[in-house]
């Protein structure tokens, strides 16, 4: 239990670091509007590129730590695998920034290989996060955690689908930025809730006696 609490405390610290570094990147970029994607803060040669990429790495480390904590707490639930793979994808996303303006592959025509890799890694990371939510929502965990994870998975899936459609239809726009930020908030809120819940016992629902 002590190891789980250490993992969770470290994960929450890294998530706090993500918020702080994201704010620094946003300020360095001149406080851009909501129509810009968050990834544009870390685009090649962007003034807020370094703090943004560090922020994404913070999310990757936090997800990996929560995956470890979940593995120790409820090894039968597959959420740890989804979170671990998602963490790896966030590392790729941070290591390979998008081009200036973050053009959308396919829709915006020719795209460089790094831009395509960044786009795919970011999308896959969020998809795996949704998979982790769904795994918890369909597992034998306590009812409160199961219900919240199911609701988070459904909400994130809808937002993910809307965002994909908006990207292909419009590329960039205010609606795109708002939906993207809403998706980030849902994923981060779920991570924090799961991290805190892992410190309590029991996580896996106990069978009814008799």
C-alpha positions as a Markdown table, in Angstrom:
| # | Residue | x | y | z |
|---|---|---|---|---|
| 1 | Unk | 0.0 | 0.0 | 0.0 |
| 2 | Unk | 2.9 | 2.4 | 0.8 |
| 3 | Unk | 4.3 | 1.9 | -2.7 |
| 4 | Unk | 0.9 | 2.6 | -4.3 |
| 5 | Unk | 0.6 | 5.9 | -2.3 |
| 6 | Unk | 4.1 | 6.9 | -3.4 |
| 7 | Unk | 3.3 | 6.3 | -7.0 |
| 8 | Unk | 0.0 | 8.2 | -6.7 |
| 9 | Unk | 1.6 | 11.1 | -4.9 |
| 10 | Unk | 4.3 | 11.3 | -7.6 |
| 11 | Unk | 1.7 | 11.1 | -10.4 |
| 12 | Unk | -0.3 | 13.9 | -8.9 |
| 13 | Unk | 2.8 | 16.0 | -8.6 |
| 14 | Unk | 3.6 | 15.4 | -12.3 |
| 15 | Unk | 0.0 | 16.3 | -13.2 |
| 16 | Unk | 0.4 | 19.6 | -11.3 |
| 17 | Unk | 3.6 | 20.1 | -13.2 |
| 18 | Unk | 1.7 | 19.6 | -16.5 |
| 19 | Unk | -0.7 | 22.4 | -15.6 |
| 20 | Unk | 2.1 | 24.7 | -14.5 |
| 21 | Unk | 4.2 | 24.1 | -17.6 |
| 22 | Unk | 1.2 | 24.4 | -19.9 |
| 23 | Unk | 0.4 | 27.8 | -18.5 |
| 24 | Unk | 4.1 | 28.9 | -19.0 |
| 25 | Unk | 4.0 | 27.7 | -22.6 |
| 26 | Unk | 0.7 | 29.5 | -23.2 |
| 27 | Unk | 2.1 | 32.8 | -21.8 |
| 28 | Unk | 5.3 | 32.5 | -23.8 |
| 29 | Unk | 3.2 | 32.0 | -26.9 |
| 30 | Unk | 1.5 | 35.3 | -26.3 |
| 31 | Unk | -1.7 | 33.8 | -24.8 |
| 32 | Unk | -3.2 | 32.5 | -28.1 |
| 33 | Unk | -6.9 | 32.2 | -28.6 |
| 34 | Unk | -9.0 | 29.0 | -28.2 |
| 35 | Unk | -9.0 | 28.4 | -31.9 |
| 36 | Unk | -5.4 | 27.1 | -31.7 |
| 37 | Unk | -4.8 | 23.5 | -30.8 |
| 38 | Unk | -2.7 | 22.9 | -27.7 |
| 39 | Unk | -0.2 | 21.1 | -29.8 |
| 40 | Unk | 0.6 | 24.3 | -31.5 |
| 41 | Unk | 2.2 | 25.6 | -28.3 |
| 42 | Unk | 4.9 | 22.9 | -28.8 |
| 43 | Unk | 5.2 | 23.3 | -32.6 |
| 44 | Unk | 8.6 | 23.5 | -34.2 |
| 45 | Unk | 10.3 | 26.8 | -33.3 |
| 46 | Unk | 7.3 | 27.9 | -31.2 |
| 47 | Unk | 8.3 | 30.2 | -28.3 |
| 48 | Unk | 6.5 | 27.9 | -25.8 |
| 49 | Unk | 7.8 | 24.7 | -27.3 |
| 50 | Unk | 10.1 | 23.6 | -24.6 |
| 51 | Unk | 7.7 | 24.0 | -21.6 |
| 52 | Unk | 4.9 | 22.5 | -23.6 |
| 53 | Unk | 6.9 | 19.4 | -24.5 |
| 54 | Unk | 8.0 | 19.1 | -20.9 |
| 55 | Unk | 4.3 | 19.4 | -19.9 |
| 56 | Unk | 3.4 | 16.5 | -22.2 |
| 57 | Unk | 6.2 | 14.4 | -20.7 |
| 58 | Unk | 4.8 | 15.1 | -17.3 |
| 59 | Unk | 1.5 | 13.6 | -18.4 |
| 60 | Unk | 3.4 | 10.6 | -19.8 |
| 61 | Unk | 5.2 | 10.0 | -16.4 |
| 62 | Unk | 1.9 | 10.5 | -14.5 |
| 63 | Unk | 0.1 | 8.0 | -16.6 |
| 64 | Unk | 2.9 | 5.5 | -16.2 |
| 65 | Unk | 3.0 | 5.9 | -12.5 |
| 66 | Unk | -0.8 | 5.5 | -12.2 |
| 67 | Unk | -0.5 | 2.4 | -14.4 |
| 68 | Unk | 2.0 | 0.9 | -12.0 |
| 69 | Unk | -0.2 | 1.8 | -9.0 |
| 70 | Unk | -3.2 | 0.2 | -10.8 |
| 71 | Unk | -1.2 | -2.9 | -11.6 |
| 72 | Unk | -0.3 | -3.3 | -7.9 |
| 73 | Unk | -3.8 | -2.6 | -6.7 |
| 74 | Unk | -6.0 | -4.5 | -9.2 |
| 75 | Unk | -3.8 | -6.6 | -11.5 |
| 76 | Unk | -6.8 | -8.3 | -13.1 |
| 77 | Unk | -8.0 | -5.1 | -14.6 |
| 78 | Unk | -6.5 | -4.2 | -18.0 |
| 79 | Unk | -6.5 | -0.4 | -17.4 |
| 80 | Unk | -2.8 | -0.5 | -16.5 |
| 81 | Unk | -1.9 | -1.8 | -20.0 |
| 82 | Unk | -3.8 | 0.9 | -21.7 |
| 83 | Unk | -2.3 | 3.6 | -19.5 |
| 84 | Unk | 1.2 | 2.3 | -20.0 |
| 85 | Unk | 0.9 | 2.3 | -23.8 |
| 86 | Unk | -0.8 | 5.7 | -23.6 |
| 87 | Unk | 2.2 | 7.0 | -21.7 |
| 88 | Unk | 4.6 | 5.7 | -24.4 |
| 89 | Unk | 2.5 | 7.5 | -27.1 |
| 90 | Unk | 2.6 | 10.8 | -25.1 |
| 91 | Unk | 6.4 | 10.4 | -25.0 |
| 92 | Unk | 6.5 | 10.1 | -28.8 |
| 93 | Unk | 4.1 | 13.1 | -29.1 |
| 94 | Unk | 6.5 | 15.2 | -27.0 |
| 95 | Unk | 9.6 | 14.0 | -28.8 |
| 96 | Unk | 8.2 | 14.7 | -32.3 |
| 97 | Unk | 6.5 | 18.1 | -32.4 |
| 98 | Unk | 4.2 | 19.1 | -35.1 |
| 99 | Unk | 5.1 | 21.7 | -37.8 |
| 100 | Unk | 4.2 | 25.3 | -37.4 |
| 101 | Unk | 0.4 | 25.7 | -37.4 |
| 102 | Unk | 0.0 | 21.9 | -36.8 |
| 103 | Unk | -1.4 | 21.1 | -40.3 |
| 104 | Unk | -3.9 | 18.2 | -40.3 |
| 105 | Unk | -2.6 | 15.2 | -42.2 |
| 106 | Unk | -4.7 | 14.3 | -45.2 |
| 107 | Unk | -7.0 | 17.3 | -45.0 |
| 108 | Unk | -4.2 | 19.9 | -45.4 |
| 109 | Unk | -2.5 | 17.9 | -48.2 |
| 110 | Unk | 1.2 | 16.9 | -47.9 |
| 111 | Unk | 2.5 | 16.6 | -44.4 |
| 112 | Unk | 6.0 | 15.9 | -43.2 |
| 113 | Unk | 6.7 | 12.6 | -41.5 |
| 114 | Unk | 7.3 | 14.2 | -38.1 |
| 115 | Unk | 4.0 | 16.0 | -38.3 |
| 116 | Unk | 2.2 | 12.8 | -39.3 |
| 117 | Unk | 4.0 | 10.9 | -36.4 |
| 118 | Unk | 3.0 | 13.6 | -33.9 |
| 119 | Unk | -0.6 | 13.6 | -35.1 |
| 120 | Unk | -0.9 | 9.8 | -34.9 |
| 121 | Unk | 0.8 | 9.5 | -31.5 |
| 122 | Unk | -1.4 | 12.2 | -29.9 |
| 123 | Unk | -4.6 | 10.7 | -31.3 |
| 124 | Unk | -3.5 | 7.2 | -30.2 |
| 125 | Unk | -2.6 | 8.4 | -26.7 |
| 126 | Unk | -6.1 | 9.8 | -26.2 |
| 127 | Unk | -7.7 | 6.7 | -27.7 |
| 128 | Unk | -5.7 | 4.5 | -25.2 |
| 129 | Unk | -6.8 | 6.8 | -22.4 |
| 130 | Unk | -10.4 | 6.2 | -23.4 |
| 131 | Unk | -9.7 | 2.5 | -23.5 |
| 132 | Unk | -8.4 | 2.6 | -19.9 |
| 133 | Unk | -11.6 | 4.4 | -18.8 |
| 134 | Unk | -13.7 | 1.8 | -20.6 |
| 135 | Unk | -11.7 | -1.1 | -19.0 |
| 136 | Unk | -12.3 | 0.2 | -15.5 |
| 137 | Unk | -16.0 | 0.9 | -16.4 |
| 138 | Unk | -16.5 | -2.7 | -17.4 |
| 139 | Unk | -14.4 | -4.3 | -14.7 |
| 140 | Unk | -15.2 | -5.7 | -11.2 |
| 141 | Unk | -14.3 | -2.6 | -9.3 |
| 142 | Unk | -16.3 | -0.7 | -6.7 |
| 143 | Unk | -19.6 | 0.7 | -8.2 |
| 144 | Unk | -18.6 | 4.4 | -7.8 |
| 145 | Unk | -15.4 | 4.0 | -9.7 |
| 146 | Unk | -17.1 | 1.9 | -12.3 |
| 147 | Unk | -19.9 | 4.3 | -12.9 |
| 148 | Unk | -17.6 | 7.3 | -13.1 |
| 149 | Unk | -15.2 | 5.6 | -15.5 |
| 150 | Unk | -18.0 | 4.5 | -17.7 |
| 151 | Unk | -19.4 | 8.0 | -17.9 |
| 152 | Unk | -15.9 | 9.4 | -18.5 |
| 153 | Unk | -15.3 | 6.9 | -21.3 |
| 154 | Unk | -18.6 | 7.7 | -23.0 |
| 155 | Unk | -18.0 | 11.5 | -22.7 |
| 156 | Unk | -14.5 | 11.3 | -24.0 |
| 157 | Unk | -15.5 | 9.0 | -26.8 |
| 158 | Unk | -18.1 | 11.5 | -28.0 |
| 159 | Unk | -15.7 | 14.4 | -27.7 |
| 160 | Unk | -13.0 | 12.4 | -29.5 |
| 161 | Unk | -15.4 | 11.6 | -32.4 |
| 162 | Unk | -16.6 | 15.2 | -32.7 |
| 163 | Unk | -13.0 | 16.5 | -32.7 |
| 164 | Unk | -12.0 | 14.1 | -35.4 |
| 165 | Unk | -14.9 | 15.2 | -37.5 |
| 166 | Unk | -14.2 | 18.9 | -36.9 |
| 167 | Unk | -10.5 | 18.4 | -37.8 |
| 168 | Unk | -11.4 | 16.8 | -41.1 |
| 169 | Unk | -14.1 | 19.3 | -41.9 |
| 170 | Unk | -12.6 | 22.6 | -40.8 |
| 171 | Unk | -9.0 | 21.9 | -39.9 |
| 172 | Unk | -8.8 | 24.7 | -37.3 |
| 173 | Unk | -11.4 | 26.7 | -35.6 |
| 174 | Unk | -13.0 | 27.8 | -32.3 |
| 175 | Unk | -15.2 | 24.8 | -32.0 |
| 176 | Unk | -12.1 | 22.5 | -32.5 |
| 177 | Unk | -10.2 | 24.2 | -29.8 |
| 178 | Unk | -13.0 | 24.1 | -27.3 |
| 179 | Unk | -13.7 | 20.4 | -28.0 |
| 180 | Unk | -10.0 | 19.5 | -27.7 |
| 181 | Unk | -9.7 | 21.3 | -24.4 |
| 182 | Unk | -12.8 | 19.6 | -23.1 |
| 183 | Unk | -11.4 | 16.2 | -24.0 |
| 184 | Unk | -8.1 | 17.1 | -22.2 |
| 185 | Unk | -10.1 | 18.1 | -19.1 |
| 186 | Unk | -12.1 | 14.9 | -19.0 |
| 187 | Unk | -9.0 | 12.8 | -19.3 |
| 188 | Unk | -7.1 | 14.7 | -16.7 |
| 189 | Unk | -10.0 | 14.7 | -14.3 |
| 190 | Unk | -10.4 | 11.0 | -14.6 |
| 191 | Unk | -6.7 | 10.4 | -14.0 |
| 192 | Unk | -6.8 | 12.4 | -10.9 |
| 193 | Unk | -9.9 | 10.7 | -9.6 |
| 194 | Unk | -8.5 | 7.2 | -10.3 |
| 195 | Unk | -5.1 | 8.2 | -8.7 |
| 196 | Unk | -6.9 | 9.3 | -5.5 |
| 197 | Unk | -9.2 | 6.3 | -5.5 |
| 198 | Unk | -6.3 | 3.9 | -5.7 |
| 199 | Unk | -5.1 | 5.1 | -2.3 |
| 200 | Unk | -8.3 | 3.8 | -0.7 |
| 201 | Unk | -9.4 | 0.2 | -0.1 |
| 202 | Unk | -10.8 | -1.8 | -1.5 |
| 203 | Unk | -10.8 | -0.9 | -5.2 |
| 204 | Unk | -11.9 | -4.2 | -6.5 |
| 205 | Unk | -15.5 | -5.0 | -5.4 |
| 206 | Unk | -15.6 | -7.6 | -2.7 |
| 207 | Unk | -18.1 | -10.5 | -3.3 |
| 208 | Unk | -21.3 | -10.4 | -1.2 |
| 209 | Unk | -21.1 | -12.7 | 1.8 |
| 210 | Unk | -23.6 | -15.5 | 2.2 |
